[in-house]
Amino acid sequence: MATQTEPTTSPPRASAWRGLFLRLHFYAGVLVGPFVLIAALTGVLYAATPQMESWVYSDQLRAPVGLSQVSLADQVKAAQAANPGGDLVAIRPAPEPGDTTRVLFAEDGLGESERRAVFVDPATAQVRGDLVAYGSSGALPFRTTLDQLHRNLLLGEPGRLYSELAASWLWVVALGGLVLWVSRRRARRAEKAAKTESPRGKSVRRHGSVGLWVLLGALFLSATGLTWSTYAGENVSALRESLGWATPALKVTGTDEHAGHSGHGEAPAAPAPARPESVDAMLASARAAGIDAASVEIGLPTKPGSPWQVAEVERGWPTQVDAVAVDGTTGQILGEVRFADYPLMAKLARWGIDAHMGVLFGWPNQIVLLLLGAGLVTLVVLGYRMWWQRRPTRSTGLTFGRPIPRGQWRKAPPALVAGLVVLAAAIGWFVPLFGISLLAFLVIDLLLGLRPGRRSKPDSADVTV
């Protein structure tokens, strides 16, 4: 967003590449700047939602600590009586004394990945309220709203596409800024020593310093954010699947497909539906099989005769997401999946997503995200401040800046240009919204360069961005 005059000692090729990076950095900054600002602010709020959620919904989430507990089956019955129209799908027993049990129901009218959570006091089986819970994290309405605001600006699918576009370009902005910071390092030192640094120069220096501090965090947020995206996310999943890096699924083994036949061609008896009264026995079987995390979800069979599933839902460190399938009649373990057996890349994906959400290391993770969010907000504000400090005047006319001087590509080494084109095409195929927007940028930049009065002084080293 700045006008930079290269020192006269700068090599022509370095000047050409610097102009290209300046132009890319400017357009990418304009494109993602507003979203980065909102995403940083909402991301900071979302990272703090565990504490805020506990305060906002304390009546539902907390209960007096009792000397004893009633059975899970009785807690489920109390929840069913309070919500007779819902279909029971899962139970999350109280993880700690003073917590409530969540009994989860599927209902008509709820959105995708939403379930009705009925909160039950484990000491008395008293129902303390009900709320809509979202996703595997069990986010309640307050956190869900912040999550959707962070993910798609509450605009639905169009907002999600813009979110993907921003995540696609964030790493380009970060790495492009690093190249520009390195390229002007010596010039900045000379200006500072000679005390010739302008107010705008100070803004540029501060912008670069903050960008350097948040560089790794920005790359991390971009990479993990793309895993949730629509198009790039599908490509990431397909790549992980083809390389054997996908998260292992819970597979059921040890069942007899002919079970239920009494011989001589008799039709098999219809499997009995799961009985909620079995929930205590199912949990006991899972605990005996090593499901020892405090927070677990007990999933009822999806159809008659299929097993129960008991999964750990601890997303902190150390990560506990083991799961087992339990036979609803015998309590036998029919299948299991252990986090220790995940492929390394599946583990890294799990850790990356949880760190992005601020739950991997608890409050230290939240503090890091708070500082990273503050840094990103500062970068955006300084970027617009730099634009304001070079704002158009009546003498210069309203302009968005001069395009890259004509002939810059010819000045660059052909081999490097060819390699850059191939690399951009490959990344554009894997991250489609990046490729489409990059092509649009090149077309716009070409059209701006063809405007009357814009083709003078083609070899000028002064690059406006």
C-alpha positions in Angstrom: 0.0 0.0 0.0 3.0 2.3 -0.3 5.1 4.1 -2.8 8.7 2.7 -2.5 11.6 4.2 -4.4 14.4 1.7 -4.7 17.9 2.7 -4.0 19.9 3.4 -7.2 22.2 0.6 -6.3 19.4 -2.0 -6.5 20.0 -4.6 -9.2 17.4 -4.4 -12.0 16.2 -7.9 -11.5 15.8 -7.3 -7.7 13.8 -4.2 -8.6 11.5 -6.2 -10.9 10.8 -8.9 -8.4 10.3 -6.4 -5.6 7.7 -4.6 -7.7 5.9 -7.8 -8.3 5.8 -8.7 -4.6 4.7 -5.2 -3.8 1.8 -5.4 -6.2 0.8 -8.9 -4.9 1.0 -7.8 -1.3 -1.1 -4.7 -2.0 -3.9 -6.5 -3.8 -3.9 -9.4 -1.4 -4.0 -7.0 1.6 -6.9 -5.1 0.1 -8.7 -8.4 -0.6 -8.3 -10.0 2.8 -7.8 -7.0 5.1 -11.4 -6.5 6.2 -12.0 -10.2 6.7 -8.7 -10.6 8.6 -9.8 -7.8 10.9 -13.1 -9.4 11.6 -11.7 -12.9 11.8 -9.1 -11.8 14.3 -11.6 -10.1 16.5 -14.1 -12.9 16.4 -11.4 -15.5 16.7 -10.1 -13.9 19.9 -13.7 -13.9 21.3 -14.2 -17.5 20.2 -11.0 -18.6 21.9 -12.3 -17.2 25.2 -15.8 -18.8 24.9 -15.1 -21.8 27.2 -14.9 -19.3 30.1 -17.7 -17.1 28.8 -19.9 -20.1 28.0 -19.5 -21.4 31.6 -20.6 -18.1 32.9 -23.5 -17.5 30.5 -25.0 -21.0 30.9 -23.9 -21.7 34.5 -27.5 -22.7 35.5 -27.5 -25.5 32.8 -23.9 -26.5 33.1 -23.4 -26.6 36.9 -25.2 -28.4 39.7 -24.6 -28.7 43.4 -22.1 -31.5 44.3 -24.0 -34.4 45.8 -22.8 -37.2 48.0 -24.0 -39.8 45.5 -25.3 -40.0 42.0 -28.3 -41.7 40.4 -27.7 -44.0 37.5 -27.2 -42.8 34.0 -30.3 -44.7 33.0 -32.4 -42.7 35.5 -30.9 -39.4 34.3 -31.8 -40.4 30.7 -35.4 -41.2 31.7 -35.7 -37.8 33.4 -34.4 -36.1 30.2 -36.8 -38.1 28.0 -39.7 -37.1 30.2 -38.7 -33.4 29.8 -38.3 -33.8 26.0 -40.8 -36.5 24.9 -40.8 -35.5 21.3 -37.0 -36.0 20.7 -35.2 -39.1 19.5 -32.4 -40.0 22.0 -29.1 -40.2 20.2 -26.3 -39.8 22.8 -25.4 -39.1 26.4 -22.4 -37.2 27.8 -22.1 -38.1 31.5 -21.0 -35.3 33.9 -17.2 -35.2 33.5 -16.5 -33.7 37.0 -18.3 -33.2 40.3 -20.5 -30.2 40.0 -21.1 -30.7 36.2 -24.3 -31.7 34.7 -25.0 -34.6 32.4 -26.0 -33.8 28.8 -28.6 -36.0 27.2 -28.7 -35.4 23.4 -31.8 -35.6 21.2 -32.4 -35.3 17.4 -35.4 -33.1 16.6 -37.2 -31.9 13.5 -36.4 -28.3 12.8 -32.8 -28.3 14.0 -30.0 -27.4 11.7 -27.2 -29.6 10.4 -25.0 -30.9 13.2 -27.4 -29.5 15.8 -28.9 -31.6 18.7 -31.1 -30.7 21.6 -29.1 -31.0 24.9 -31.1 -31.6 28.1 -29.0 -30.9 31.2 -29.6 -33.2 34.1 -28.3 -33.0 37.7 -26.5 -36.3 38.2 -27.1 -36.2 42.0 -30.9 -35.8 41.8 -31.9 -36.4 38.2 -33.4 -33.0 38.1 -33.6 -31.3 34.7 -31.8 -28.0 34.8 -32.7 -26.8 31.3 -32.2 -27.5 27.6 -30.3 -25.8 24.8 -29.3 -26.5 21.2 -25.8 -27.9 21.0 -23.7 -27.7 17.8 -21.1 -30.1 16.4 -18.8 -32.6 18.1 -17.5 -29.9 20.5 -21.0 -29.5 21.9 -21.0 -25.7 21.4 -24.0 -23.9 23.0 -25.8 -21.0 21.2 -23.5 -18.2 22.3 -20.4 -20.0 21.2 -22.1 -21.3 18.0 -23.0 -17.7 17.0 -19.4 -16.6 17.5 -18.2 -19.7 15.6 -20.5 -18.9 12.6 -19.5 -15.3 12.7 -15.8 -16.3 12.6 -16.4 -18.8 9.9 -18.8 -17.1 7.5 -19.7 -13.7 8.9 -23.3 -15.1 9.4 -23.7 -14.9 5.6 -24.0 -18.7 5.0 -22.3 -20.3 2.1 -21.2 -17.0 0.4 -19.5 -15.9 3.6 -17.8 -19.3 3.8 -16.4 -18.9 0.3 -15.0 -15.5 1.3 -13.5 -17.1 4.4 -11.8 -19.6 2.1 -10.6 -16.9 -0.2 -9.1 -15.0 2.7 -7.4 -18.1 4.1 -6.1 -18.9 0.7 -4.4 -15.5 0.4 -3.3 -15.0 4.0 -0.1 -17.1 3.6 0.7 -15.1 0.4 0.3 -11.8 2.3 2.5 -13.2 5.1 5.3 -14.6 2.9 5.2 -11.6 0.5 5.5 -9.3 3.5 8.5 -11.2 4.7 10.2 -10.8 1.3 9.5 -7.1 1.3 10.8 -6.7 4.9 14.1 -8.5 4.0 14.5 -6.5 0.8 14.3 -3.2 2.6 16.2 -4.1 5.8 19.4 -2.3 4.8 17.5 0.8 3.5 15.5 1.0 6.7 18.7 1.0 8.8 20.2 3.7 6.7 17.1 5.9 7.0 16.9 5.4 10.7 20.6 6.2 11.2 20.4 9.3 9.1 17.2 10.3 10.8 15.5 10.8 7.5 12.6 8.4 8.2 9.3 9.9 7.4 6.1 9.4 9.4 4.9 7.0 6.8 8.3 5.3 6.9 7.8 4.6 10.6 4.4 3.1 9.9 6.0 0.9 7.2 8.7 -0.2 9.7 6.2 -1.0 12.4 4.0 -2.8 10.0 6.9 -5.0 8.9 8.1 -5.7 12.5 4.6 -6.7 13.7 4.2 -8.9 10.5 7.5 -10.6 11.3 6.3 -11.5 14.8 3.0 -12.9 13.7 4.4 -14.6 10.5 4.4 -18.2 11.8 1.0 -17.7 13.4 -0.5 -16.4 10.2 0.8 -19.3 8.2 -0.6 -21.7 10.8 -4.0 -20.1 10.8 -4.1 -20.1 7.0 -3.2 -23.8 6.8 -5.6 -25.0 9.5 -8.3 -22.7 8.2 -8.2 -24.2 4.8 -8.9 -27.7 6.2 -12.4 -26.5 7.0 -13.0 -24.8 3.7 -15.3 -25.9 0.9 -13.1 -26.5 -2.1 -9.5 -26.6 -0.8 -10.8 -28.6 2.2 -12.1 -31.3 -0.1 -8.7 -31.4 -1.9 -6.9 -31.7 1.5 -9.2 -34.5 2.5 -8.6 -36.3 -0.8 -4.9 -35.9 -0.5 -4.8 -37.2 3.1 -7.0 -40.2 2.0 -4.7 -41.1 -0.9 -1.6 -40.9 1.2 -3.0 -42.9 4.1 -3.1 -39.8 6.4 -6.8 -39.8 7.0 -8.3 -40.1 10.5 -9.0 -43.8 11.1 -12.7 -44.7 11.3 -14.2 -46.9 14.0 -14.7 -50.3 12.4 -16.9 -53.1 13.9 -15.4 -56.6 13.8 -16.2 -59.9 15.3 -19.9 -60.0 14.5 -21.6 -63.1 12.9 -23.5 -62.0 9.8 -25.6 -65.2 10.2 -26.5 -64.5 13.8 -30.2 -64.9 14.5 -30.8 -67.9 12.2 -32.1 -70.9 14.1 -31.4 -73.2 11.1 -33.4 -74.9 8.3 -34.0 -71.6 6.4 -36.0 -69.9 9.1 -36.1 -66.1 8.8 -33.8 -64.2 11.2 -35.4 -62.6 14.2 -35.6 -58.8 14.0 -32.9 -57.3 16.2 -34.3 -55.6 19.3 -33.9 -51.8 19.5 -31.4 -50.4 21.9 -32.7 -49.9 25.4 -31.6 -46.7 27.2 -31.5 -48.7 30.4 -28.3 -50.4 29.1 -26.3 -47.1 29.1 -24.6 -47.9 32.5 -23.5 -51.3 31.3 -22.3 -49.9 28.0 -20.2 -47.2 29.8 -18.8 -49.8 32.2 -17.7 -52.0 29.2 -16.0 -49.1 27.6 -14.2 -48.1 30.8 -12.9 -51.6 31.1 -11.6 -51.4 27.5 -9.5 -48.3 28.3 -11.9 -45.5 27.6 -10.7 -43.6 30.7 -11.1 -39.9 29.7 -13.3 -37.8 32.0 -15.4 -36.5 29.0 -17.0 -39.2 26.9 -20.0 -39.4 24.6 -22.1 -42.6 24.5 -23.8 -42.9 21.1 -26.8 -45.1 20.8 -27.0 -47.5 17.9 -28.0 -45.9 14.6 -30.2 -48.9 13.7 -31.5 -52.0 15.5 -28.8 -54.5 16.0 -25.8 -52.2 15.5 -23.4 -51.5 18.3 -23.2 -48.7 20.8 -20.3 -46.3 20.4 -18.4 -44.8 23.3 -15.8 -42.1 22.4 -13.5 -39.9 24.3 -14.0 -36.2 23.6 -11.1 -34.7 25.4 -9.5 -32.2 23.0 -6.9 -30.8 25.4 -3.3 -32.1 26.0 -2.8 -35.0 26.0 -5.4 -35.6 23.4 -7.9 -38.4 24.3 -10.2 -39.4 21.4 -10.1 -43.2 21.6 -13.4 -44.9 20.7 -14.9 -48.4 21.0 -17.9 -50.2 19.6 -19.9 -52.2 22.2 -22.4 -55.0 21.6 -25.6 -53.9 23.2 -26.5 -57.4 24.3 -23.3 -58.9 25.6 -21.2 -55.8 26.3 -18.5 -57.3 24.1 -16.1 -54.8 22.5 -16.6 -55.2 18.7 -14.1 -52.6 17.5 -11.8 -49.9 18.6 -9.8 -47.0 17.3 -6.9 -45.5 19.4 -5.4 -42.1 19.0 -1.9 -43.7 19.5 -2.4 -45.6 16.3 -3.4 -42.6 14.2 -0.9 -41.8 11.3 1.4 -38.9 12.2 -0.4 -36.5 9.8 -3.8 -37.4 11.2 -2.4 -36.6 14.7 -1.0 -33.3 13.4 -4.3 -32.4 11.8 -6.1 -33.1 15.1 -3.6 -31.0 17.1 -3.7 -28.2 14.5 -7.5 -27.9 14.5 -7.6 -28.0 18.3 -4.9 -25.4 18.6 -6.7 -23.2 16.1 -9.8 -23.4 18.3 -7.8 -22.6 21.4 -8.5 -25.8 23.3 -5.3 -27.9 22.9 -3.3 -26.4 25.7 -6.0 -24.6 27.7 -5.5 -21.0 28.7 -1.9 -20.8 27.4 -3.3 -21.6 23.9 -6.0 -18.9 24.4 -3.4 -16.3 25.4 -1.3 -17.1 22.3 -4.4 -16.7 20.1 -5.2 -13.5 21.8 -1.7 -12.0 21.1 -1.9 -13.4 17.5 -5.3 -11.8 17.0 -4.1 -8.5 18.4 -1.1 -8.6 16.0 -3.3 -9.2 13.0 -5.6 -6.4 14.0 -2.5 -4.1 14.3 -1.3 -5.1 10.9 -4.6 -4.3 9.2 -4.9 -1.0 11.0 -1.3 0.0 10.1 -1.9 -1.1 6.5 -4.8 1.3 6.1 -2.8 4.0 8.0 -0.1 3.6 5.4 -2.6 4.0 2.6 -4.1 7.1 4.4 -0.6 8.7 4.7 -0.2 8.4 0.9 -3.8 9.2 0.1 -4.6 10.8 -3.3 -4.6 14.6 -3.4 -6.2 17.0 -5.9 -2.9 17.4 -7.6 -2.4 13.7 -8.3 -6.0 12.9 -8.9 -7.9 9.9 -7.6 -5.7 6.8 -8.4 -5.1 3.4 -6.9 -1.4 3.5 -7.8 0.6 2.7 -10.9 0.8 -0.9 -12.1 4.1 -2.8 -12.3 6.3 -1.1 -14.9 6.0 -2.7 -18.3 8.7 -5.2 -19.1 9.3 -6.5 -15.5 8.7 -10.1 -16.5 11.3 -9.8 -19.3 13.8 -8.5 -16.8 13.4 -11.5 -14.5 15.3 -14.8 -15.2 13.2 -16.9 -17.6 13.7 -20.1 -15.6 12.4 -18.4 -12.4 9.4 -17.0 -14.3 8.6 -20.5 -15.7 9.0 -22.0 -12.3 6.7 -19.4 -10.7 4.0 -20.0 -13.3 4.1 -23.7 -12.8 4.0 -23.3 -9.0 1.1 -20.8 -9.2 -0.8 -23.2 -11.5 -0.3 -26.1 -9.1 -1.4 -24.1 -6.1 -4.3 -22.6 -8.0 -5.5 -26.1 -8.9 -5.2 -27.4 -5.3 -6.6 -24.1 -3.8 -9.2 -23.1 -6.5 -10.3 -19.8 -5.1 -6.7 -18.7 -4.9 -6.1 -19.6 -8.5 -9.3 -17.9 -9.8 -8.6 -14.7 -7.8 -4.9 -14.7 -8.9 -6.0 -14.9 -12.5 -8.4 -12.0 -11.9 -5.6 -10.0 -10.3 -3.3 -10.5 -13.3 -6.1 -9.5 -15.8 -7.0 -6.3 -13.7 -3.3 -5.4 -13.4 -2.8 -5.8 -17.2 -5.9 -3.6 -17.9 -4.6 -0.9 -15.5 -1.3 -1.0 -17.3 -3.0 -0.4 -20.7 -4.8 2.7 -19.5 -3.9 6.0 -21.3 -1.1 7.8 -19.6 -0.1 4.7 -17.7 2.6 3.5 -20.1 5.1 6.3 -19.7 8.5 5.7 -18.3 8.4 1.9 -18.5 11.8 1.4 -17.0 11.1 3.5 -13.9 12.1 1.9 -10.7 9.5 3.8 -8.7 6.7 1.3 -7.9 3.4 2.4 -6.6 1.4 -0.2 -4.7 
